[in-house]
Amino acid sequence: MSDVLNLRGVGAAYGKAQVLWDVAFDLEAGATAAVLGRNGVGKTTLMRTIMGMHRLSEGEIFVNGEDVSNLRAHERSRRGVGIVPQGRHVFPHLTVEENLQVGLSALAGRGDKDGGKIPGYIYDLFPKLTEIAQRKAGFLSGGEQQQLALGRALAGRPRLLLLDEPTEGIQPSIVQQIEAALIRIRSELGVAIVIIEQNLDFAWAFADQYFVMQKGRIVRNGLTKDETAADVAHLIHV
């Protein structure tokens, strides 16, 4: 399989304060990488930098073999990068269906063959969204909003999906549904996933590889099949 994402010596800063140092890894189509670490180590900054929401200070980012280091977020979106940020950020005054239609904007210039229709696999992955399609997003539960945020990102048919704390504040039954959906997203749709997650059991359920960050650097990495979540827990939890 070809790589969907390549990070080469990625660094980022806020003003003169360096936050990321020399971050590098590769991710194949349909693979999942879990980025782990305590709060404040640079995980979200890394995600925002991959998406183009934060500027690189050094290094390079390649998506599907193309150097996107200098592209803005919407340009990376149109090249197949989708993101579900921490806190979900759905549009509260729009209906579920309208939120999903917003996600179609990522298809601009990519020859959309469905005529601007919401892909049917979104409702297949998240059946609840069919039931609440005309409900305004501001009235949804946290779990429903997370499913909507995932659906909106998938509407742009990404090849790379970035997820920042997708299980935060969500009840266990919905977490199980999201886990099942993500397994299908990577296996059936071939989408590569980078996930930031504090729930190690959730991350280990479907991630192929993991990267532990401390003070803006990757300090440990490996394959989830070779190690257990307990092996790295001491590096994540205080």
C-alpha positions in Angstrom: 0.0 0.0 0.0 1.1 3.6 -0.6 1.5 6.1 2.1 -1.3 8.6 2.7 0.7 10.7 5.2 4.4 11.4 5.7 5.7 13.7 8.4 9.4 14.8 8.0 11.0 16.6 10.9 7.9 18.6 11.7 8.2 21.5 14.1 5.7 24.2 15.2 5.7 27.2 17.5 3.5 29.8 19.0 5.5 33.0 18.5 9.0 32.2 19.9 7.8 29.3 22.0 8.6 26.0 20.2 5.9 23.4 20.8 6.8 20.6 18.4 10.3 19.2 17.6 11.3 16.9 14.8 8.1 14.8 14.6 8.3 12.2 11.9 6.2 9.2 10.9 4.5 7.5 8.0 0.9 6.2 7.6 -0.4 3.8 4.9 -3.9 3.8 3.5 -6.3 2.1 5.8 -3.9 2.2 8.8 -4.4 3.9 12.1 -1.9 5.7 14.3 -2.7 6.6 17.9 -0.9 9.7 19.2 -0.7 9.5 23.0 0.5 11.7 25.8 -0.5 13.7 28.8 -2.2 17.1 28.4 -0.1 19.9 27.1 2.5 17.8 25.3 1.6 19.1 21.8 -0.8 16.5 20.5 -3.5 18.9 19.4 -0.9 21.3 17.9 0.4 18.3 15.9 -3.1 17.6 14.6 -3.8 21.2 13.7 -0.4 21.4 12.0 -1.2 18.3 9.8 -4.5 19.9 8.9 -2.9 23.2 8.1 -4.7 25.1 10.9 -1.3 25.9 12.4 1.8 26.8 10.4 4.9 24.7 10.2 8.1 26.2 11.6 10.2 23.5 10.1 9.9 20.2 8.3 7.6 18.9 5.6 4.2 17.2 5.4 3.2 15.0 2.5 -0.4 13.8 1.8 -0.7 11.2 -0.9 2.8 12.0 -2.0 2.2 15.7 -2.4 4.0 18.3 -0.4 1.2 20.2 1.4 3.5 22.0 3.9 2.5 25.4 2.6 -1.1 24.8 1.8 -4.0 26.2 3.9 -6.5 24.0 5.7 -9.2 24.2 3.1 -6.7 23.3 0.4 -5.6 20.2 2.4 -9.3 19.3 2.9 -9.8 19.3 -0.9 -6.8 16.9 -1.1 -8.5 14.4 1.1 -7.7 15.4 4.7 -10.7 15.5 7.1 -10.7 16.5 10.8 -13.0 16.0 13.8 -11.6 18.5 16.3 -11.8 18.2 20.1 -15.2 19.6 21.1 -16.8 18.5 17.8 -17.6 22.1 16.6 -20.9 21.2 14.8 -23.0 24.1 13.6 -25.7 24.3 16.3 -28.3 26.3 14.3 -28.1 24.0 11.3 -29.9 20.7 11.1 -28.0 17.4 11.1 -28.6 17.1 7.3 -27.4 20.7 6.7 -24.2 20.0 8.8 -23.5 17.0 6.7 -24.0 19.1 3.5 -21.4 21.5 4.8 -18.9 18.6 4.7 -19.5 18.3 1.0 -17.5 21.5 0.4 -14.3 19.4 0.7 -15.2 17.8 -2.7 -14.8 21.1 -4.6 -12.6 20.6 -7.6 -12.5 16.8 -7.1 -15.1 15.7 -9.6 -18.0 14.8 -7.3 -19.9 12.0 -9.0 -22.8 12.1 -6.6 -24.1 15.5 -7.6 -23.7 17.0 -4.1 -25.6 14.3 -2.3 -24.6 13.1 1.1 -22.9 9.7 0.8 -25.2 6.9 1.8 -22.5 5.1 3.8 -22.6 7.9 6.4 -26.2 6.9 7.4 -25.2 3.3 7.2 -22.3 3.9 9.6 -24.4 6.1 11.9 -28.0 5.0 11.7 -29.0 7.5 14.4 -28.3 10.4 12.0 -31.2 9.2 9.8 -33.6 9.4 12.7 -32.5 12.9 13.6 -31.7 14.3 10.2 -34.0 17.3 10.6 -33.1 18.1 14.2 -30.9 21.1 14.9 -27.4 20.1 16.0 -27.5 22.3 19.1 -30.2 20.1 20.6 -28.2 16.8 20.2 -26.5 14.9 22.9 -22.7 14.8 23.0 -22.7 11.3 21.5 -25.0 12.4 18.7 -22.9 15.4 18.0 -19.8 13.3 17.8 -21.4 11.0 15.3 -22.5 14.0 13.3 -19.0 15.5 13.4 -17.6 12.2 12.1 -20.2 12.0 9.4 -19.5 15.6 8.3 -15.8 14.8 8.0 -16.6 11.7 6.0 -18.9 13.6 3.6 -15.8 15.0 2.0 -14.6 11.5 1.2 -11.2 11.9 3.0 -8.3 9.5 2.6 -6.9 10.7 5.9 -9.1 11.4 8.9 -7.8 13.2 12.0 -9.6 12.7 15.3 -8.9 14.7 18.4 -10.3 12.9 21.6 -13.4 11.4 19.9 -14.5 9.6 23.1 -14.2 12.5 25.5 -17.4 13.0 27.5 -19.3 10.3 25.7 -21.3 7.4 27.3 -19.8 3.9 26.9 -22.5 2.6 24.6 -21.9 5.4 22.1 -18.1 4.9 22.4 -18.7 1.2 21.3 -20.7 2.4 18.3 -18.0 4.9 17.3 -15.3 2.2 17.7 -17.3 -0.1 15.4 -17.8 2.7 12.9 -14.1 3.5 12.8 -13.1 -0.1 12.3 -15.4 -0.1 9.2 -14.1 3.3 8.0 -10.6 2.0 7.9 -11.4 -1.5 6.6 -14.2 -0.9 4.1 -13.4 2.7 3.0 -9.6 2.4 3.2 -9.3 5.6 5.2 -6.1 6.2 7.2 -6.7 7.6 10.7 -4.7 9.6 13.1 -6.3 9.6 16.5 -5.5 11.5 19.7 -7.0 9.5 22.6 -6.7 9.2 26.4 -8.7 6.0 26.4 -5.9 3.5 25.7 -8.3 0.5 25.5 -10.2 2.4 22.8 -7.1 3.3 20.9 -5.7 -0.3 21.1 -9.0 -1.7 19.8 -8.2 -0.6 16.2 -4.9 1.3 16.0 -1.9 -0.4 14.3 0.8 1.8 15.7 1.2 4.2 18.5 3.3 7.3 19.2 3.9 8.7 22.7 4.7 12.4 22.9 6.4 14.3 25.7 7.3 18.0 25.6 6.6 18.2 21.9 8.6 15.2 20.8 7.9 11.5 20.1 9.7 9.6 22.8 8.3 6.1 22.2 6.6 4.3 19.3 5.6 0.8 18.3 3.0 -1.6 17.0 -0.1 -2.3 19.1 0.1 -5.9 18.3 3.5 -6.2 20.0 2.6 -4.3 23.2 -0.4 -3.8 25.4 -2.0 -0.6 26.5 -0.7 -1.3 30.0 2.9 -1.2 28.7 2.7 2.5 27.9 0.1 3.6 30.4 2.7 5.0 32.8 3.8 7.4 30.1 0.3 8.7 29.5 -1.4 9.0 32.9 0.0 11.0 35.9 
